[in-house]
Amino acid sequence: MTTKTVAELLSQDVTLQDVTVKGWVRTFRANRFIALNDGSTINNMQCVVDFENFEETLLKRITTGAAIHVTGELVESQGRGQSVEIVVKSLEVLGDSDPETYPIQPKKHTLEFLRKNAHLRTRTNTFSAVMRLRSSLSFAIHKYFNENGFYYMHTPIVTGSDAEGAGEMFRVTGLDAKNPPLNEDGTVNYKEDFFGKETNLTVSGQLEAETYAMSLGKVYTFGPTFRAENSNTTRHLAEFWMIEPEVAFMDLTGNMDLAEDFMKSVLSYVLETNKEDLEFLDKRLQDIEKHLPQAERSPMNLIDKIKFVVDNNFKRVSYTEAIDILRNCKPNKKKKFNYIIEEWGADLQSEHERFLVEKHFKCPVILFDYPANIKAFYMRLNEDGKTVRAMDILFPGIGEMVGGSQREERLEVLKEKMKALDIPEEELWWYLDLRKYGTAVHSGFGLGFERLVMFATGMGNIRDVIPYPRTPQNAEF
């Protein structure tokens, strides 16, 4: 008999059939009702046991967390909460289960406690829902790019360049930590290292993706990136995943069109495929916010927030116009913002971005043409000499979701910008070659995958949307 998943059985109309299912026990009530879950759905399958037909020693082994194999008859449920249930004919407990030490008991656990038990936390409804949504979003991303003519590119994880100029990178070395080779001035001689130069874990695959876009036309990366930033905020990880498309012959307007269509597509996908998980997470969030002061509650529930992005056209606003709006708005004039906007050139904070989305325009917003001095060296300089062809997409509840730009395709302009920032030409000679040989307008953007998962699940801490978070002083599991 073929083993069925719980999701398959709950979706079937046919009853009075013999079925077999395997999963983990959530609860076992009154020596009669087993709530069984196999990870395929947030819902449990109720398995009804006639205890007179089974040995007491077997029933004692059916504890929370135990893995079991059940065979029985799928029938219409006699109780509330489920449409069908299984009347158990045979039951096998697979392996051992220690009820005294099993940490994920059927009670409310704090998120911090579950992070300490990250290897088992997906056995809770919250984390199983989050990780199914993460998987669906990942599939939707690949699906979108595949259907739109993009080629998937694997960019290097070990790199000799710092694409963002952040300087907060993890060094990769094969040298003896206690006795490394030294130069005459006492510095480490990386020429004797494995790669013959100083190397690090990548912070972005963008620069390499640009090289492939300038031959394949449309490419994207979706891989791990790393930042050695000593930050313990709810939005920072040392290891995270980035989606970075790059497109040849596309200007900033085309880049904004692509990013908007992409975001709407992937979020529409999970609205369709993960309805039950979203409904559960939506209710979870509403239950949490009942206990918060009114001012701290979200302006929209989770599903409405996602639909807010999917159903609205994104408003496109220049940075200069946004600064004027923020400078003259009531929260700024009454000094309600934590960061007061006083003059052009300010780097916008999440509170400013959310005001524009949630209060002023009441739709997702794309800001463009930012001051050059707060953006990266590779962004195309505008004719005014002070702004660049950058764009950020702002979402409700979270602020910036996507950051991108039209890339600087002019060799001399790019050289001047690199010189001003002390970026050696010999370090990025291959990147400059793109501006020598067949240079053309091209654009792209970056999206932190975990930030997208946070938005789609309503989770407030980025450590709860990745299987095993890597943060300062934490590399467990």
C-alpha positions, -999 to +999 in steps of 0.1 A: +000+000+000+014+034-010+021+058+018+002+090+015+011+124+030-013+141+054-018+169+029-029+144+003-053+126+026-069+158+039-075+170+003-093+137-008-130+134-010-129+096-011-134+079+022-138+043+033-105+033+018-074+017+034-045+041+038-011+043+053+007+074+066+039+082+085+047+112+107+053+125+141+030+126+171+019+160+181-005+148+209-021+116+221-053+122+240-071+098+262-052+068+248-075+072+218-068+102+196-034+108+179-027+141+162-002+132+135+018+156+114+043+148+086+053+183+076+033+184+044+007+207+058+000+228+089-030+205+097-028+173+116-044+140+107-065+126+136-059+089+140-084+071+162-071+042+182-093+015+199-070+008+228-085-026+234-069-037+201-033-027+210-009-037+237-005-013+266+033-013+261+029-001+226+005+027+235+029+040+262+055+045+234+031+068+215+044+101+230+048+136+217+076+136+191+075+099+184+077+088+148+049+063+139+036+043+109-002+041+108-024+019+086-062+022+087-094+032+071-100+069+060-135+078+072-156+109+076-147+125+109-172+122+138-157+152+156-150+188+150-118+202+135-112+179+106-132+165+077-117+130+077-098+108+102-082+074+102-095+045+122-063+027+130-060-010+122-022-013+127+004+009+143+042+008+145+064+031+166+095+038+145+127+042+166+130+057+201+115+087+217+122+100+251+092+119+264+110+131+295+137+151+275+118+159+243+119+198+242+090+205+219+061+198+241+025+207+232+026+241+249+036+277+240+074+281+236+092+314+233+110+321+200+143+324+219+138+289+233+130+275+199+162+291+184+182+271+209+164+240+196+165+250+159+170+214+149+135+206+162+116+239+159+101+230+125+079+205+144+059+235+156+031+250+136+048+284+134+081+272+120+067+245+097+046+273+081+075+297+079+098+271+062+071+259+038+066+295+028+104+300+024+105+270+001+076+283-020+091+317-023+124+301-035+106+281-061+086+311-073+118+331-078+134+304-100+101+300-118+097+337-126+132+340-140+130+308-160+098+319-175+112+353-184+143+341-202+169+345-175+199+322-170+208+311-135+244+318-126+264+305-097+288+334-087+319+327-065+315+324-028+353+330-024+363+363-038+391+388-039+369+419-043+345+438-021+315+446-043+298+469-018+329+486-004+317+477+030+350+463+043+331+440+067+341+406+051+351+372+064+387+363+055+393+329+038+428+316+043+449+285+044+478+301+062+490+289+096+472+311+121+500+309+147+529+314+123+518+330+090+545+341+064+553+378+068+566+406+045+596+427+055+572+453+070+556+427+093+523+423+074+510+389+063+523+378+030+492+366+012+511+357-019+519+325-001+483+318+007+462+292-011+449+316-037+480+337-039+462+368-027+439+379+002+405+364-003+371+367+015+336+353+016+315+372-009+292+400+001+275+401-033+275+383-067+266+414-086+299+423-102+304+388-115+267+386-127+273+418-147+300+401-167+276+373-177+248+397-184+271+413-210+272+381-229+241+361-221+218+391-218+197+382-188+211+364-158+204+361-121+221+348-090+205+333-059+230+322-034+246+328+000+264+360+009+283+370+041+288+401+062+312+403+092+291+430+108+290+428+146+253+434+148+227+417+169+196+435+156+165+417+144+174+424+108+210+413+105+226+380+098+263+371+091+251+346+065+221+352+043+208+347+007+206+372-021+187+373-054+205+395-079+193+398-116+214+417-141+202+426-176+220+440-206+206+469-226+181+478-198+179+513-183+166+523-149+130+525-160+132+489-173+149+479-140+119+494-120+095+476-143+113+443-138+115+446-101+078+455-096+066+427-118+090+402-101+078+412-066+041+409-075+047+376-092+064+358-063+040+371-037+010+362-058+024+327-060+024+321-022-010+337-019-023+309-041-002+280-029+003+286+008-032+298+019-034+277+051+001+286+062-006+323+056-040+321+074-023+305+104+006+331+105-019+359+100-039+348+130-007+343+150+003+379+143-031+393+152-030+374+185+004+389+193-007+424+184-038+423+206-014+427+236+005+456+221-003+493+224-023+507+195+007+527+182+028+496+179+003+475+159+007+469+122-017+491+100-026+459+081-029+422+088-004+399+071-025+388+042-038+423+035-002+435+036+008+410+009-022+419-012-014+456-008+018+449-027+003+426-053-028+447-061-013+482-061+008+499-088+041+511-073+044+548-070+077+561-085+091+592-068+125+609-070+146+611-039+144+649-041+106+649-041+106+624-012+129+646+008+105+676+003+076+655+014+094+643+045+108+676+054+073+692+054+053+663+069+038+666+104+060+638+121+091+656+110+079+691+119+067+679+153+100+659+158+082+626+160+108+609+138+138+595+155+159+609+127+148+644+117+150+653+080+166+687+077+183+688+043+188+671+009+214+643+011+201+626+042+202+588+042+166+577+047+157+554+076+130+528+079+106+552+097+108+576+067+103+549+041+073+535+060+058+569+063+059+574+025+044+540+019+018+537+047+008+573+053+015+595+024+012+575-009-007+545+006+010+521-019+044+505-025+069+532-035+100+532-057+124+560-049+150+568-076+179+592-084+196+592-050+226+613-039+258+598-053+277+601-020+253+576-002+253+550-029+278+525-044+306+533-069+291+512-097+259+532-100+255+554-131+261+591-125+234+614-137+240+645-158+236+667-127+268+653-113+253+648-078+228+620-082+230+584-095+205+562-113+197+542-082+163+529-071+149+514-039+115+497-035+097+504-002+071+481+013+047+485+043+059+473+076+095+469+066+107+498+045+134+490+019+129+456+002+148+460-031+179+480-040+192+484-075+205+507-102+215+513-137+252+505-137+279+529-148+289+518-183+313+547-191+349+537-185+364+571-176+335+580-153+338+546-135+376+550-131+371+585-116+346+572-091+369+543-081+398+566-077+378+589-054+370+559-032+405+545-033+394+513-051+425+500-070+420+495-107+441+464-107+417+448-082+388+451-106+406+451-140+381+425-153+352+447-143+366+476-161+371+454-192+333+453-196+335+491-202+363+486-228+348+459-249+312+462-261+300+485-233+263+492-231+236+503-208+228+476-182+210+474-149+201+451-120+189+449-084+194+430-052+169+415-029+178+399+005+158+367+005+154+366+043+139+401+043+113+389+017+105+358+039+101+381+069+076+402+049+056+372+037+054+355+071+051+384+095+080+372+116+097+400+134+132+386+137+153+375+108+168+346+128+134+330+126+131+328+088+164+309+081+170+273+091+202+279+111+210+316+117+246+327+118+251+358+141+278+371+163+289+345+188+265+319+173+274+292+148+255+264+165+241+234+144 
